[in-house]
């Protein structure tokens, strides 16, 4: 897969995302929403950063199982139950992202939702990747 991250100078400088990602590859992988579920199906983590790390780890595990890598992510949507808390903790969440997924940012959006499937969940990530 090749990915070109497009960040035009006419737009605000992106922080932790790319404005657009142009990709070529042979397989498109759609990744289901992942929350901070452990292998027993229980939400783990009492804080947003803890849950974000687990949800991202789960997303990357599904991606890896399909033969992909973090750089293959073309689009990720983050659903947060408290957007103000997400914005406040964005620097820490960004450090978690860079540690787990690197600096090849996909196109991203963060959306506030009333609640997620599991009431204890604070964040969910889904997306798609283009694989070689």
Long-range contacts (C-beta under 8 A, 24 or more apart in sequence): 1-25, 1-72, 1-130, 1-131, 1-132, 3-71, 3-72, 3-74, 3-104, 3-130, 5-104, 5-105, 14-105, 15-94, 16-90, 16-94, 16-97, 16-105, 16-108, 17-105, 17-106, 17-107, 17-108, 18-105, 18-106, 18-107, 18-108, 19-107, 20-107, 21-74, 21-75, 21-106, 21-107, 23-74, 23-130, 24-130, 25-72, 25-130, 25-131, 25-132, 26-131, 26-132, 27-130, 27-131, 27-132, 28-128, 28-129, 28-130, 28-131, 29-63, 29-66, 29-68, 29-72, 29-128, 29-129, 29-130, 29-131, 30-128, 31-59, 31-62, 31-63, 31-126, 31-127, 31-128, 31-129, 32-62, 32-126, 33-79, 33-124, 33-125, 33-126, 34-58, 34-59, 34-62, 34-124, 34-125, 34-126, 35-116, 35-117, 35-118, 35-121, 35-123, 35-124, 36-121, 36-122, 36-123, 37-118, 43-118, 43-120, 43-121, 48-80, 48-82, 48-85, 48-86, 48-89, 48-93, 48-122, 48-123, 49-89, 49-92, 49-93, 49-96, 51-121, 51-122, 51-123, 52-93, 52-96, 52-122, 52-123, 53-96, 53-100, 55-123, 55-124, 55-125, 56-96, 56-97, 56-100, 56-101, 56-125, 57-100, 59-125, 59-126, 59-127, 60-100, 60-101, 63-129, 66-129, 66-131, 67-131, 68-129, 68-131, 70-100, 70-101, 70-102, 70-104, 71-102, 71-104, 72-129, 72-130, 72-131, 72-132, 73-101, 73-104, 73-106, 73-127, 73-128, 73-129, 74-106, 74-107, 74-127, 74-128, 74-129, 74-130, 75-106, 75-107, 75-108, 75-127, 75-128, 76-106, 76-107, 76-108, 76-125, 76-126, 76-127, 77-108, 77-109, 77-110, 77-111, 77-125, 77-126, 77-127, 78-108, 78-109, 78-110, 78-111, 78-123, 78-124, 78-125, 79-110, 79-111, 79-112, 79-113, 79-116, 79-123, 79-124, 79-125, 79-126, 80-110, 80-111, 80-112, 80-113, 80-122, 80-123, 81-112, 81-113, 81-114, 81-115, 81-116, 81-121, 81-122, 81-123, 82-112, 82-122, 83-110, 83-112, 85-122, 86-110, 86-112, 86-123
